[in-house]
Amino acid sequence: MTEDFITSSHIPDEHPDIPKEKVGVLLLNLGTPDGTDFWSIRRYLKEFLSDPRVIEVNRVLWSIILNLIILNVRPKISAKAYKEIWLETTDESPLRFHTRAQSDALSQRFMENGFSVEIDWAMRYGSPAIGDRLEAMRAKGCRKILLLALYPQYSATTTASAYDKAFQALQRMRWQPVIRTAPAYYNNRKYVEILAKSINEHIACLDWEPNVILTSFHGLPKRYLDAGDPYHCECAQTSRLIAEELGWTGDRVRLAFQSRFGREEWLKPYIQEVITELPSQGIKKIAIISPGFISDCVETLEEVAIGLKESFLEAGGEKFTYVPCLNSSEESIDLLQEIVLKELRGWIPE
């Protein structure tokens, strides 16, 4: 079927309207509760922790544990964390705020550069739902859509899960758009350069210099690595490339993993243990950056910037600073534009 065939002059009067063909880009992020109340948090956690990509255990046993124990206890704990970082002015989480801002800024950038590309965003868990946004884009005429998971490092628990959700939505469509999925960008040169730049600019604003920079990544059970998940290796490479770009030799840039829970072994070293040991080693001034997140969220703002700071100072540390994520900075949009243009080759004019 050619484009000429479906022009309005060739379509019968009783034929449904067919929107002009467009190319779309859907940015995908992890997700967020709609509010800080118990039930909003519970709904979000239920969807998140019911994902078999995230929790790889016996489904029947896990369902019992999740519904009888975790979802009656965890929402109260998570609600406290979200309240610490909630944006009262817009009544939303920072993750939702920054993801929307990235989508809006990227859309504006493409418009200014003369590209006719529909940009939208969605969350793997919570709203706006991936299926809803894909359907909305299809209704606007997007017959070619690039899915861009905003996770810098690939993991089955994040990137694959987001794309899984999109593919599930496609199963319900009679007229599916053509789909491309963007790869992780853990070793993207621009990403590494702007991370190093953000570190240098942040440190330049301090009246002290950190002895060590910790690159903190979200943890995973070690058995996921043993099963073939490349996440650990990609985190290590990102951390190494940042050190090289900064020109910091030795172990001044150190890798660690956060957000561990449960009894089983997770990826090491555990950042909670690292920061409590550093002061006894004479390292009392540190900076932490979270290169596994392009947008600040509860894991970076509450767990790292607040929680880990308290732990470090209580252990005898003297100076602590958190380097924010790229969020919707000009450099962040530069990066997203570069990735999107590369992945849209053949779909839009060079």
Secondary structure as GFF3:
##gff-version 3
##sequence-region A 1 350
A	DSSP	three_ten_helix	4	6	.	.	.	ID=ss1
A	DSSP	three_ten_helix	8	10	.	.	.	ID=ss2
A	DSSP	beta_strand	22	32	.	.	.	ID=ss3
A	DSSP	alpha_helix	38	49	.	.	.	ID=ss4
A	DSSP	alpha_helix	59	65	.	.	.	ID=ss5
A	DSSP	pi_helix	66	70	.	.	.	ID=ss6
A	DSSP	alpha_helix	71	85	.	.	.	ID=ss7
A	DSSP	alpha_helix	94	112	.	.	.	ID=ss8
A	DSSP	beta_strand	117	126	.	.	.	ID=ss9
A	DSSP	alpha_helix	130	139	.	.	.	ID=ss10
A	DSSP	beta_strand	142	149	.	.	.	ID=ss11
A	DSSP	pi_helix	156	160	.	.	.	ID=ss12
A	DSSP	alpha_helix	161	170	.	.	.	ID=ss13
A	DSSP	beta_strand	178	181	.	.	.	ID=ss14
A	DSSP	alpha_helix	189	204	.	.	.	ID=ss15
A	DSSP	beta_strand	212	218	.	.	.	ID=ss16
A	DSSP	alpha_helix	222	226	.	.	.	ID=ss17
A	DSSP	alpha_helix	231	246	.	.	.	ID=ss18
A	DSSP	beta_strand	253	258	.	.	.	ID=ss19
A	DSSP	alpha_helix	271	277	.	.	.	ID=ss20
A	DSSP	three_ten_helix	279	281	.	.	.	ID=ss21
A	DSSP	beta_strand	285	289	.	.	.	ID=ss22
A	DSSP	alpha_helix	298	298	.	.	.	ID=ss23
A	DSSP	pi_helix	299	308	.	.	.	ID=ss24
A	DSSP	alpha_helix	309	314	.	.	.	ID=ss25
A	DSSP	beta_strand	319	323	.	.	.	ID=ss26
A	DSSP	alpha_helix	330	343	.	.	.	ID=ss27
###
